[in-house]
Amino acid sequence: MKRRDGIAAALGVAATLMLPAPPSSAQGVHGGEAADGRTMPSDHAMWRLDLGGGWHALGMAQAFPVLTIGAPGEEGSALRETEAYLTQAALMTDVASAGARWVLRTTLNFEGLTQEDGELTFGGWGEGFIDRRHPHTLLHEAVLSFNVWKADGGLSLSAGKGFAPFGTDDPMGRPGLKYPTNHHLSQILERWLLSGAVLRDGVSVEAAVFGGAEPEGPYDFGNIDSFGDSWSARVAKRWGARDGRAPRWEASASVGSVEEEIEGTPARTRLWNAALRHEGAVADVPAYGLLEASLGDPEDGERRFSVLVEGQLEVGRHRPYARVEHARRPEFPREGSPAEAGFFRYDHDARPIGTTRWWIVTAGYGFDATSLPVSLRPFLDVQHHSVRADRGSIDPGDLFGTRSFWSVSAGARIFLGGGSMRMGAYGVLDPMVAGHGGEAMEMPEMGEDMGGPR
């Protein structure tokens, strides 16, 4: 399928599924009350379809048309590319019973159609792509949760394909366009899992067993074969709730043990993450901030780490944001020279041949041109990258033609039926349930646009 055909197909599917149903069968949730009686701001605008018997479906879609210019002015650099994408094209739904006792959370991701060759993301790596972000799988999430609500929290059991309880929110719901280098250190995603969560008095404990094998492409569902060989756990404390909305502070610590095959041999990596998240007003200006540190320790390789800080302000319709990340990135044998397309690809199961050190500074600006339920949000995103040799005798100057370079991205975030949303938690911690389905909950996830910075 050609790229333009994929873009048209993804937009058509998202638009068709997310159009509001007639008043007799569906109702918008723009404003009104949440299940616990709190007033929902009009910006929390997910579409709702009543299914009868207390069952209902909630949904939203998004797609970001983007133009990225890499390493402008750097003659001869392998990174001097200009490409256009429809990135992060996704459809998200919750189907829930009365009182959200049962909830099926599903996310379809259409990047296999719209950016099958990946997205220029300098410093990025994972799933056979390097200096590009791989397309996520079509079935990004499909998790069924059974929830038991308590006056001061609740507990749940979840099973399916999705995020293991580890690290921080999926970058898709955060301010920056380009995923940080730590994506495969700070999230464990698209795994078949069985997980449980307990929430009480602002403290949550989650644990899961899952399959460690990563998918090898956007239509790979076979990594279920490795189910049970890996595990993770996360504990978090939330405090400072204000006016029934998101807590101002959230501290979390995570640990994981992931088994994958490297050159045909099972290999285990221990992962750690610690994070502090803030969302609330600073001098009466709504603000979001995240500080996190991640560490990956392969049993037969070099340690990888990342330290990241990011933030965003909300001044009327204006959304300035910034991020700084320092990381050690693994390097792999590339499938082509700097002059070839294979420069951005490596064998998914290859062993790293060294590491490089990266500083990546991001500055961006977004603007809410229209309001939900159909929201157009133009943006400009600028990154500066500095890279130096670390281990394995890899010279970034020889590899890239430069050790310091820029990338610039411009485009728009298009939301249908809801804005950016925190992703990576299920059951009693599911932000869609928190906003529309749970009963009398002291939930931590309700912030702007269903709990995520816009």
C-alpha positions as a Markdown table, in Angstrom:
| # | Residue | x | y | z |
|---|---|---|---|---|
| 1 | Met | 0.0 | 0.0 | 0.0 |
| 2 | Lys | 1.4 | 3.4 | -0.9 |
| 3 | Arg | 1.9 | 5.9 | 1.8 |
| 4 | Arg | -0.8 | 8.3 | 0.5 |
| 5 | Asp | -3.3 | 5.4 | 0.4 |
| 6 | Gly | -2.4 | 4.5 | 4.0 |
| 7 | Ile | -2.9 | 8.1 | 5.2 |
| 8 | Ala | -6.3 | 8.3 | 3.5 |
| 9 | Ala | -7.4 | 4.9 | 4.9 |
| 10 | Ala | -6.3 | 5.9 | 8.5 |
| 11 | Leu | -8.1 | 9.2 | 8.3 |
| 12 | Gly | -11.2 | 7.6 | 6.9 |
| 13 | Val | -11.4 | 5.0 | 9.5 |
| 14 | Ala | -10.8 | 7.4 | 12.4 |
| 15 | Ala | -13.3 | 10.0 | 11.1 |
| 16 | Thr | -16.0 | 7.5 | 10.4 |
| 17 | Leu | -15.7 | 5.8 | 13.8 |
| 18 | Met | -15.6 | 9.0 | 15.7 |
| 19 | Leu | -18.5 | 10.9 | 14.1 |
| 20 | Pro | -21.1 | 11.6 | 16.8 |
| 21 | Ala | -24.1 | 9.2 | 16.7 |
| 22 | Pro | -27.7 | 10.6 | 16.4 |
| 23 | Pro | -29.1 | 11.9 | 19.7 |
| 24 | Ser | -31.3 | 8.9 | 20.1 |
| 25 | Ser | -28.4 | 6.5 | 20.5 |
| 26 | Ala | -25.5 | 8.6 | 21.7 |
| 27 | Gln | -24.7 | 11.6 | 23.7 |
| 28 | Gly | -21.6 | 13.8 | 23.9 |
| 29 | Val | -19.8 | 14.2 | 27.2 |
| 30 | His | -18.9 | 17.8 | 26.7 |
| 31 | Gly | -19.5 | 19.2 | 30.1 |
| 32 | Gly | -22.0 | 17.5 | 32.4 |
| 33 | Glu | -21.1 | 15.4 | 35.4 |
| 34 | Ala | -18.6 | 12.6 | 36.0 |
| 35 | Ala | -19.8 | 9.4 | 37.7 |
| 36 | Asp | -18.9 | 10.8 | 41.1 |
| 37 | Gly | -21.0 | 14.0 | 40.5 |
| 38 | Arg | -18.1 | 16.3 | 39.7 |
| 39 | Thr | -18.6 | 18.7 | 36.9 |
| 40 | Met | -16.6 | 17.8 | 33.8 |
| 41 | Pro | -15.0 | 20.7 | 31.9 |
| 42 | Ser | -16.1 | 21.1 | 28.3 |
| 43 | Asp | -12.6 | 20.3 | 27.1 |
| 44 | His | -13.0 | 16.7 | 28.3 |
| 45 | Ala | -15.0 | 15.9 | 25.2 |
| 46 | Met | -15.0 | 12.1 | 24.5 |
| 47 | Trp | -17.8 | 10.7 | 22.5 |
| 48 | Arg | -20.2 | 8.4 | 24.5 |
| 49 | Leu | -22.5 | 5.7 | 23.1 |
| 50 | Asp | -25.0 | 4.1 | 25.4 |
| 51 | Leu | -25.3 | 0.4 | 24.8 |
| 52 | Gly | -28.1 | -0.5 | 27.1 |
| 53 | Gly | -28.2 | -2.2 | 30.5 |
| 54 | Gly | -25.8 | 0.4 | 31.9 |
| 55 | Trp | -23.1 | -0.5 | 29.3 |
| 56 | His | -21.5 | 2.3 | 27.3 |
| 57 | Ala | -18.6 | 3.1 | 25.0 |
| 58 | Leu | -16.3 | 6.0 | 25.1 |
| 59 | Gly | -14.0 | 7.0 | 22.3 |
| 60 | Met | -11.7 | 9.5 | 20.6 |
| 61 | Ala | -9.3 | 9.6 | 17.7 |
| 62 | Gln | -6.2 | 11.6 | 16.7 |
| 63 | Ala | -3.8 | 12.1 | 13.8 |
| 64 | Phe | -0.8 | 14.5 | 13.5 |
| 65 | Pro | 0.3 | 15.6 | 10.0 |
| 66 | Val | 3.9 | 16.6 | 10.3 |
| 67 | Leu | 6.9 | 17.8 | 8.2 |
| 68 | Thr | 10.3 | 17.1 | 9.7 |
| 69 | Ile | 13.6 | 18.7 | 8.4 |
| 70 | Gly | 16.7 | 17.0 | 9.8 |
| 71 | Ala | 20.1 | 18.5 | 10.3 |
| 72 | Pro | 19.5 | 21.7 | 8.2 |
| 73 | Gly | 22.7 | 23.2 | 6.8 |
| 74 | Glu | 24.8 | 20.2 | 7.5 |
| 75 | Glu | 26.1 | 19.2 | 4.1 |
| 76 | Gly | 27.0 | 15.5 | 3.8 |
| 77 | Ser | 25.3 | 14.4 | 7.0 |
| 78 | Ala | 23.4 | 11.2 | 6.8 |
| 79 | Leu | 20.7 | 12.9 | 8.9 |
| 80 | Arg | 20.0 | 15.6 | 6.4 |
| 81 | Glu | 16.5 | 14.4 | 5.5 |
| 82 | Thr | 13.2 | 16.1 | 4.9 |
| 83 | Glu | 10.1 | 13.9 | 5.3 |
| 84 | Ala | 6.3 | 14.3 | 5.8 |
| 85 | Tyr | 4.2 | 11.9 | 7.9 |
| 86 | Leu | 0.8 | 11.3 | 9.3 |
| 87 | Thr | 2.1 | 10.3 | 12.7 |
| 88 | Gln | 0.5 | 9.0 | 16.0 |
| 89 | Ala | -2.8 | 8.2 | 14.1 |
| 90 | Ala | -4.8 | 6.3 | 16.7 |
| 91 | Leu | -8.4 | 5.4 | 17.7 |
| 92 | Met | -9.0 | 4.9 | 21.5 |
| 93 | Thr | -12.1 | 3.3 | 23.0 |
| 94 | Asp | -13.4 | 2.1 | 26.3 |
| 95 | Val | -16.4 | -0.3 | 26.5 |
| 96 | Ala | -17.6 | -0.4 | 30.1 |
| 97 | Ser | -20.4 | -2.0 | 32.1 |
| 98 | Ala | -22.6 | -0.2 | 34.6 |
| 99 | Gly | -20.3 | 1.3 | 37.3 |
| 100 | Ala | -17.3 | 0.3 | 35.2 |
| 101 | Arg | -17.1 | -3.2 | 36.9 |
| 102 | Trp | -15.9 | -4.5 | 33.5 |
| 103 | Val | -13.9 | -2.3 | 31.1 |
| 104 | Leu | -12.4 | -3.2 | 27.7 |
| 105 | Arg | -9.7 | -0.7 | 26.8 |
| 106 | Thr | -8.6 | -0.7 | 23.1 |
| 107 | Thr | -6.3 | 1.4 | 21.1 |
| 108 | Leu | -5.8 | 0.9 | 17.3 |
| 109 | Asn | -2.6 | 2.5 | 16.0 |
| 110 | Phe | -2.4 | 3.1 | 12.2 |
| 111 | Glu | 1.3 | 4.0 | 11.9 |
| 112 | Gly | 1.9 | 0.8 | 10.0 |
| 113 | Leu | -0.1 | 2.4 | 7.2 |
| 114 | Thr | 0.9 | 6.0 | 7.6 |
| 115 | Gln | 4.7 | 5.7 | 8.4 |
| 116 | Glu | 5.7 | 2.2 | 7.6 |
| 117 | Asp | 9.3 | 3.3 | 7.2 |
| 118 | Gly | 9.4 | 5.0 | 10.6 |
| 119 | Glu | 9.6 | 8.6 | 11.7 |
| 120 | Leu | 12.9 | 10.6 | 11.8 |
| 121 | Thr | 13.7 | 10.8 | 15.5 |
| 122 | Phe | 17.4 | 11.4 | 16.0 |
| 123 | Gly | 18.7 | 9.6 | 19.0 |
| 124 | Gly | 15.8 | 7.1 | 19.0 |
| 125 | Trp | 16.2 | 3.4 | 18.8 |
| 126 | Gly | 14.2 | 0.2 | 19.2 |
| 127 | Glu | 12.5 | -2.7 | 17.3 |
| 128 | Gly | 14.9 | -2.6 | 14.4 |
| 129 | Phe | 14.9 | 1.2 | 13.8 |
| 130 | Ile | 17.6 | 3.6 | 14.8 |
| 131 | Asp | 17.5 | 7.4 | 14.5 |
| 132 | Arg | 13.9 | 6.7 | 13.5 |
| 133 | Arg | 10.9 | 5.8 | 15.6 |
| 134 | His | 9.4 | 2.5 | 14.6 |
| 135 | Pro | 5.7 | 2.3 | 13.8 |
| 136 | His | 3.6 | 0.9 | 16.6 |
| 137 | Thr | 1.5 | -2.1 | 16.2 |
| 138 | Leu | -2.1 | -1.9 | 14.8 |
| 139 | Leu | -3.4 | -3.5 | 18.1 |
| 140 | His | -1.6 | -1.1 | 20.4 |
| 141 | Glu | -3.8 | -1.9 | 23.4 |
| 142 | Ala | -6.6 | -4.5 | 24.0 |
| 143 | Val | -6.9 | -5.0 | 27.8 |
| 144 | Leu | -9.9 | -6.3 | 29.7 |
| 145 | Ser | -10.2 | -5.2 | 33.3 |
| 146 | Phe | -12.3 | -6.3 | 36.2 |
| 147 | Asn | -12.7 | -3.6 | 38.8 |
| 148 | Val | -13.8 | -3.5 | 42.4 |
| 149 | Trp | -14.4 | 0.1 | 43.7 |
| 150 | Lys | -13.8 | 1.2 | 47.3 |
| 151 | Ala | -14.7 | 4.5 | 49.0 |
| 152 | Asp | -11.0 | 5.4 | 49.1 |
| 153 | Gly | -9.8 | 3.7 | 45.9 |
| 154 | Gly | -10.2 | 0.2 | 44.5 |
| 155 | Leu | -8.6 | -2.9 | 43.0 |
| 156 | Ser | -8.5 | -4.5 | 39.6 |
| 157 | Leu | -7.3 | -7.4 | 37.5 |
| 158 | Ser | -6.4 | -6.8 | 33.9 |
| 159 | Ala | -5.4 | -9.1 | 31.0 |
| 160 | Gly | -4.6 | -8.6 | 27.3 |
| 161 | Lys | -2.1 | -6.7 | 25.2 |
| 162 | Gly | -0.8 | -3.3 | 26.3 |
| 163 | Phe | 1.5 | -1.5 | 28.7 |
| 164 | Ala | 3.2 | -3.3 | 31.6 |
| 165 | Pro | 3.1 | -1.4 | 34.8 |
| 166 | Phe | 6.5 | 0.3 | 34.5 |
| 167 | Gly | 7.9 | 3.8 | 34.2 |
| 168 | Thr | 6.1 | 6.9 | 33.0 |
| 169 | Asp | 3.2 | 7.8 | 30.6 |
| 170 | Asp | 3.4 | 6.9 | 27.0 |
| 171 | Pro | 5.0 | 9.9 | 25.1 |
| 172 | Met | 2.0 | 10.0 | 22.8 |
| 173 | Gly | 0.1 | 11.8 | 25.5 |
| 174 | Arg | 2.9 | 14.2 | 26.5 |
| 175 | Pro | 3.8 | 17.7 | 25.0 |
| 176 | Gly | 6.8 | 16.9 | 22.7 |
| 177 | Leu | 6.2 | 15.5 | 19.2 |
| 178 | Lys | 9.4 | 13.4 | 19.0 |
| 179 | Tyr | 9.6 | 10.5 | 21.4 |
| 180 | Pro | 12.5 | 10.7 | 23.8 |
| 181 | Thr | 15.5 | 8.5 | 23.5 |
| 182 | Asn | 14.4 | 6.7 | 26.7 |
| 183 | His | 11.2 | 5.3 | 25.2 |
| 184 | His | 12.5 | 1.7 | 25.5 |
| 185 | Leu | 13.9 | 2.3 | 28.9 |
| 186 | Ser | 10.9 | 4.1 | 30.4 |
| 187 | Gln | 7.9 | 2.2 | 29.0 |
| 188 | Ile | 7.3 | -1.5 | 28.4 |
| 189 | Leu | 4.6 | -1.6 | 25.8 |
| 190 | Glu | 2.7 | -3.8 | 23.4 |
| 191 | Arg | 3.2 | -6.9 | 25.5 |
| 192 | Trp | 0.7 | -9.7 | 26.3 |
| 193 | Leu | 0.2 | -9.4 | 30.1 |
| 194 | Leu | -1.7 | -10.2 | 33.2 |
| 195 | Ser | -1.6 | -7.4 | 35.8 |
| 196 | Gly | -3.2 | -6.3 | 39.0 |
| 197 | Ala | -3.6 | -2.9 | 40.6 |
| 198 | Val | -4.6 | -1.6 | 44.1 |
| 199 | Leu | -5.4 | 2.0 | 44.8 |
| 200 | Arg | -6.0 | 3.4 | 48.3 |
| 201 | Asp | -5.6 | 6.9 | 49.8 |
| 202 | Gly | -3.6 | 8.1 | 46.8 |
| 203 | Val | -1.2 | 5.2 | 46.8 |
| 204 | Ser | -1.2 | 2.6 | 44.0 |
| 205 | Val | 0.6 | -0.7 | 43.7 |
| 206 | Glu | 0.7 | -2.5 | 40.3 |
| 207 | Ala | 2.4 | -5.7 | 39.2 |
| 208 | Ala | 2.3 | -7.8 | 36.1 |
| 209 | Val | 3.7 | -10.9 | 34.3 |
| 210 | Phe | 4.1 | -10.6 | 30.5 |
| 211 | Gly | 6.0 | -11.8 | 27.5 |
| 212 | Gly | 9.3 | -10.0 | 27.0 |
| 213 | Ala | 9.6 | -10.4 | 23.3 |
| 214 | Glu | 9.0 | -7.1 | 21.4 |
| 215 | Pro | 6.8 | -7.2 | 18.3 |
| 216 | Glu | 8.8 | -7.3 | 15.1 |
| 217 | Gly | 6.5 | -5.2 | 13.0 |
| 218 | Pro | 3.2 | -3.3 | 13.1 |
| 219 | Tyr | 1.2 | -6.5 | 12.4 |
| 220 | Asp | 3.1 | -8.9 | 14.6 |
| 221 | Phe | 0.9 | -10.5 | 17.3 |
| 222 | Gly | 3.1 | -13.6 | 17.8 |
| 223 | Asn | 5.0 | -12.3 | 20.8 |
| 224 | Ile | 2.3 | -13.9 | 23.0 |
| 225 | Asp | 4.4 | -17.0 | 22.7 |
| 226 | Ser | 6.8 | -15.5 | 25.3 |
| 227 | Phe | 4.1 | -14.8 | 27.8 |
| 228 | Gly | 5.2 | -15.3 | 31.4 |
| 229 | Asp | 9.0 | -14.9 | 31.0 |
| 230 | Ser | 9.1 | -11.3 | 32.3 |
| 231 | Trp | 7.6 | -9.2 | 35.1 |
| 232 | Ser | 7.4 | -5.6 | 36.3 |
| 233 | Ala | 6.0 | -3.6 | 39.3 |
| 234 | Arg | 5.3 | 0.0 | 40.0 |
| 235 | Val | 4.3 | 1.9 | 43.2 |
| 236 | Ala | 3.1 | 5.5 | 43.1 |
| 237 | Lys | 2.0 | 8.1 | 45.6 |
| 238 | Arg | -0.3 | 11.0 | 44.6 |
| 239 | Trp | -1.0 | 14.1 | 46.8 |
| 240 | Gly | -2.2 | 17.7 | 46.7 |
| 241 | Ala | -5.6 | 17.2 | 45.0 |
| 242 | Arg | -7.3 | 20.4 | 44.3 |
| 243 | Asp | -11.0 | 21.0 | 43.4 |
| 244 | Gly | -11.5 | 17.3 | 42.6 |
| 245 | Arg | -9.1 | 17.5 | 39.7 |
| 246 | Ala | -5.7 | 15.9 | 39.2 |
| 247 | Pro | -3.3 | 15.8 | 42.1 |
| 248 | Arg | -0.6 | 18.3 | 41.9 |
| 249 | Trp | 2.1 | 15.8 | 42.6 |
| 250 | Glu | 2.8 | 12.1 | 41.7 |
| 251 | Ala | 6.0 | 10.2 | 42.7 |
| 252 | Ser | 6.6 | 6.7 | 41.3 |
| 253 | Ala | 9.2 | 4.0 | 41.3 |
| 254 | Ser | 9.3 | 1.0 | 39.0 |
| 255 | Val | 11.3 | -2.2 | 38.5 |
| 256 | Gly | 11.2 | -4.7 | 35.7 |
| 257 | Ser | 12.9 | -7.8 | 34.4 |
| 258 | Val | 12.5 | -8.4 | 30.6 |
| 259 | Glu | 13.7 | -11.5 | 28.7 |
| 260 | Glu | 14.3 | -11.2 | 24.9 |
| 261 | Glu | 16.3 | -13.2 | 22.4 |
| 262 | Ile | 19.6 | -11.7 | 21.2 |
| 263 | Glu | 21.1 | -13.5 | 18.2 |
| 264 | Gly | 19.0 | -16.5 | 19.1 |
| 265 | Thr | 19.9 | -16.7 | 22.8 |
| 266 | Pro | 17.6 | -15.6 | 25.6 |
| 267 | Ala | 19.0 | -12.6 | 27.4 |
| 268 | Arg | 17.5 | -10.7 | 30.4 |
| 269 | Thr | 17.6 | -7.0 | 31.1 |
| 270 | Arg | 16.8 | -5.4 | 34.5 |
| 271 | Leu | 15.0 | -2.0 | 34.3 |
| 272 | Trp | 14.6 | 0.7 | 36.9 |
| 273 | Asn | 12.7 | 4.0 | 36.7 |
| 274 | Ala | 12.0 | 6.8 | 39.2 |
| 275 | Ala | 9.8 | 9.8 | 38.4 |
| 276 | Leu | 8.2 | 12.9 | 39.9 |
| 277 | Arg | 5.3 | 14.4 | 38.0 |
| 278 | His | 3.5 | 17.7 | 38.7 |
| 279 | Glu | 0.3 | 19.0 | 37.2 |
| 280 | Gly | -1.4 | 22.1 | 38.5 |
| 281 | Ala | -1.2 | 25.9 | 38.6 |
| 282 | Val | 2.0 | 27.8 | 39.0 |
| 283 | Ala | 1.3 | 31.5 | 39.7 |
| 284 | Asp | -2.2 | 30.8 | 38.5 |
| 285 | Val | -0.9 | 29.5 | 35.1 |
| 286 | Pro | -1.7 | 25.8 | 34.5 |
| 287 | Ala | 1.5 | 23.9 | 34.2 |
| 288 | Tyr | 2.8 | 20.3 | 33.8 |
| 289 | Gly | 6.3 | 19.0 | 34.6 |
| 290 | Leu | 8.1 | 15.6 | 34.7 |
| 291 | Leu | 11.4 | 14.6 | 36.0 |
| 292 | Glu | 12.5 | 11.0 | 35.5 |
| 293 | Ala | 15.6 | 8.8 | 35.6 |
| 294 | Ser | 15.7 | 5.4 | 33.8 |
| 295 | Leu | 18.3 | 2.6 | 33.8 |
| 296 | Gly | 18.6 | -0.6 | 31.8 |
| 297 | Asp | 21.1 | -3.2 | 32.8 |
| 298 | Pro | 21.4 | -6.1 | 30.2 |
| 299 | Glu | 23.0 | -9.2 | 31.7 |
| 300 | Asp | 25.5 | -9.4 | 28.9 |
| 301 | Gly | 25.9 | -5.8 | 27.7 |
| 302 | Glu | 26.5 | -2.2 | 28.6 |
| 303 | Arg | 24.2 | -0.3 | 30.9 |
| 304 | Arg | 21.9 | 2.3 | 29.3 |
| 305 | Phe | 20.5 | 5.3 | 31.2 |
| 306 | Ser | 18.5 | 8.4 | 30.7 |
| 307 | Val | 17.7 | 11.5 | 32.8 |
| 308 | Leu | 14.9 | 13.6 | 31.4 |
| 309 | Val | 13.1 | 16.8 | 32.5 |
| 310 | Glu | 10.2 | 18.3 | 30.6 |
| 311 | Gly | 7.4 | 20.9 | 31.1 |
| 312 | Gln | 4.6 | 22.8 | 29.6 |
| 313 | Leu | 2.7 | 26.0 | 30.4 |
| 314 | Glu | -0.9 | 26.7 | 29.4 |
| 315 | Val | -1.5 | 30.4 | 28.7 |
| 316 | Gly | -4.9 | 30.7 | 27.2 |
| 317 | Arg | -4.7 | 28.9 | 23.9 |
| 318 | His | -0.9 | 29.0 | 23.9 |
| 319 | Arg | 1.2 | 25.9 | 24.9 |
| 320 | Pro | 4.9 | 26.5 | 25.1 |
| 321 | Tyr | 6.9 | 23.4 | 26.2 |
| 322 | Ala | 10.5 | 22.2 | 26.6 |
| 323 | Arg | 12.4 | 19.0 | 27.3 |
| 324 | Val | 16.0 | 18.2 | 28.1 |
| 325 | Glu | 17.4 | 14.6 | 28.0 |
| 326 | His | 20.8 | 13.1 | 28.6 |
| 327 | Ala | 21.2 | 9.5 | 27.7 |
| 328 | Arg | 23.5 | 6.6 | 26.8 |
| 329 | Arg | 22.2 | 5.0 | 23.6 |
| 330 | Pro | 23.1 | 1.5 | 22.3 |
| 331 | Glu | 24.5 | 1.3 | 18.8 |
| 332 | Phe | 23.9 | -1.6 | 16.5 |
| 333 | Pro | 25.3 | -2.8 | 13.1 |
| 334 | Arg | 23.3 | -0.8 | 10.6 |
| 335 | Glu | 22.0 | -2.4 | 7.4 |
| 336 | Gly | 23.3 | 0.3 | 5.1 |
| 337 | Ser | 25.9 | 3.0 | 4.9 |
| 338 | Pro | 25.1 | 6.7 | 5.6 |
| 339 | Ala | 24.1 | 7.1 | 1.9 |
| 340 | Glu | 21.7 | 4.2 | 1.9 |
| 341 | Ala | 18.1 | 3.8 | 3.3 |
| 342 | Gly | 19.4 | 0.9 | 5.5 |
| 343 | Phe | 21.4 | 3.4 | 7.6 |
| 344 | Phe | 18.3 | 3.8 | 9.8 |
| 345 | Arg | 17.7 | 0.0 | 10.3 |
| 346 | Tyr | 19.3 | -2.8 | 12.2 |
| 347 | Asp | 18.5 | -6.5 | 12.8 |
| 348 | His | 15.8 | -6.5 | 15.5 |
| 349 | Asp | 17.6 | -9.3 | 17.4 |
| 350 | Ala | 21.2 | -7.9 | 16.9 |
| 351 | Arg | 23.6 | -7.5 | 19.8 |
| 352 | Pro | 24.7 | -3.9 | 20.5 |
| 353 | Ile | 28.3 | -3.0 | 19.3 |
| 354 | Gly | 28.8 | 0.0 | 21.6 |
| 355 | Thr | 27.1 | 3.1 | 23.0 |
| 356 | Thr | 27.0 | 6.8 | 22.4 |
| 357 | Arg | 26.2 | 9.7 | 24.7 |
| 358 | Trp | 23.4 | 12.2 | 23.7 |
| 359 | Trp | 22.2 | 15.5 | 24.9 |
| 360 | Ile | 18.8 | 16.4 | 23.3 |
| 361 | Val | 17.2 | 19.8 | 23.9 |
| 362 | Thr | 13.6 | 20.3 | 22.7 |
| 363 | Ala | 11.6 | 23.6 | 22.5 |
| 364 | Gly | 8.2 | 23.7 | 21.1 |
| 365 | Tyr | 5.0 | 25.8 | 20.8 |
| 366 | Gly | 1.5 | 24.7 | 20.3 |
| 367 | Phe | -1.7 | 26.7 | 19.7 |
| 368 | Asp | -5.3 | 25.6 | 20.2 |
| 369 | Ala | -6.9 | 26.9 | 17.0 |
| 370 | Thr | -10.2 | 25.2 | 17.6 |
| 371 | Ser | -11.9 | 23.6 | 20.6 |
| 372 | Leu | -13.1 | 20.1 | 21.1 |
| 373 | Pro | -14.8 | 17.9 | 20.0 |
| 374 | Val | -12.9 | 18.5 | 16.8 |
| 375 | Ser | -9.7 | 20.3 | 17.7 |
| 376 | Leu | -6.9 | 21.6 | 15.4 |
| 377 | Arg | -3.7 | 22.5 | 17.3 |
| 378 | Pro | -0.8 | 23.7 | 15.1 |
| 379 | Phe | 2.7 | 23.4 | 16.5 |
| 380 | Leu | 6.4 | 24.0 | 15.9 |
| 381 | Asp | 8.9 | 21.6 | 17.5 |
| 382 | Val | 12.7 | 22.3 | 17.4 |
| 383 | Gln | 15.4 | 19.9 | 18.7 |
| 384 | His | 19.2 | 20.3 | 19.1 |
| 385 | His | 21.2 | 17.1 | 19.4 |
| 386 | Ser | 24.8 | 16.8 | 20.7 |
| 387 | Val | 26.4 | 13.3 | 20.5 |
| 388 | Arg | 29.8 | 12.0 | 21.5 |
| 389 | Ala | 31.6 | 8.7 | 21.6 |
| 390 | Asp | 31.2 | 6.5 | 24.6 |
| 391 | Arg | 32.1 | 2.9 | 24.2 |
| 392 | Gly | 32.8 | 0.6 | 21.3 |
| 393 | Ser | 35.0 | 2.9 | 19.3 |
| 394 | Ile | 32.1 | 4.5 | 17.5 |
| 395 | Asp | 32.9 | 8.0 | 16.3 |
| 396 | Pro | 29.7 | 10.0 | 15.8 |
| 397 | Gly | 31.5 | 12.4 | 13.5 |
| 398 | Asp | 32.2 | 9.5 | 11.1 |
| 399 | Leu | 28.7 | 8.1 | 11.6 |
| 400 | Phe | 26.7 | 11.2 | 11.1 |
| 401 | Gly | 29.1 | 13.6 | 9.4 |
| 402 | Thr | 28.7 | 15.9 | 12.5 |
| 403 | Arg | 28.5 | 15.7 | 16.3 |
| 404 | Ser | 26.0 | 18.6 | 16.7 |
| 405 | Phe | 22.8 | 19.0 | 14.6 |
| 406 | Trp | 19.2 | 20.2 | 14.5 |
| 407 | Ser | 15.8 | 19.0 | 13.5 |
| 408 | Val | 12.7 | 21.1 | 13.0 |
| 409 | Ser | 9.1 | 19.8 | 12.8 |
| 410 | Ala | 6.0 | 21.7 | 12.0 |
| 411 | Gly | 2.4 | 20.4 | 11.8 |
| 412 | Ala | -0.8 | 20.1 | 13.6 |
| 413 | Arg | -2.3 | 17.8 | 16.2 |
| 414 | Ile | -5.9 | 16.9 | 15.2 |
| 415 | Phe | -8.1 | 15.5 | 17.9 |
| 416 | Leu | -11.6 | 14.1 | 17.4 |
| 417 | Gly | -13.8 | 13.6 | 20.5 |
| 418 | Gly | -11.1 | 14.2 | 23.1 |
| 419 | Gly | -7.6 | 15.6 | 23.6 |
| 420 | Ser | -4.3 | 14.1 | 24.7 |
| 421 | Met | -4.6 | 11.4 | 27.4 |
| 422 | Arg | -2.4 | 9.7 | 29.8 |
| 423 | Met | -1.7 | 6.1 | 28.6 |
| 424 | Gly | -0.2 | 3.0 | 30.3 |
| 425 | Ala | -2.5 | 2.2 | 33.2 |
| 426 | Tyr | -5.6 | 0.0 | 33.5 |
| 427 | Gly | -8.4 | -0.9 | 35.7 |
| 428 | Val | -8.9 | 1.5 | 38.6 |
| 429 | Leu | -6.1 | 3.7 | 37.2 |
| 430 | Asp | -7.5 | 4.0 | 33.7 |
| 431 | Pro | -8.0 | 7.7 | 33.0 |
| 432 | Met | -11.0 | 7.1 | 30.8 |
| 433 | Val | -12.7 | 5.2 | 33.6 |
| 434 | Ala | -11.7 | 7.9 | 36.1 |
| 435 | Gly | -13.4 | 10.6 | 34.0 |
| 436 | His | -16.6 | 8.8 | 33.0 |
| 437 | Gly | -17.1 | 5.4 | 34.5 |
| 438 | Gly | -15.9 | 4.8 | 38.1 |
| 439 | Glu | -18.2 | 5.2 | 41.1 |
| 440 | Ala | -17.3 | 7.8 | 43.8 |
| 441 | Met | -13.6 | 7.5 | 43.1 |
| 442 | Glu | -10.8 | 9.6 | 44.5 |
| 443 | Met | -9.0 | 9.2 | 41.2 |
| 444 | Pro | -5.5 | 10.5 | 40.4 |
| 445 | Glu | -5.7 | 10.6 | 36.6 |
| 446 | Met | -8.1 | 13.5 | 35.9 |
| 447 | Gly | -6.2 | 16.5 | 34.5 |
| 448 | Glu | -6.4 | 18.5 | 31.3 |
| 449 | Asp | -7.8 | 16.5 | 28.4 |
| 450 | Met | -8.3 | 13.3 | 30.4 |
| 451 | Gly | -5.2 | 13.7 | 32.5 |
| 452 | Gly | -2.5 | 14.5 | 30.0 |
| 453 | Pro | -0.7 | 17.8 | 29.1 |
| 454 | Arg | -1.9 | 19.2 | 25.8 |
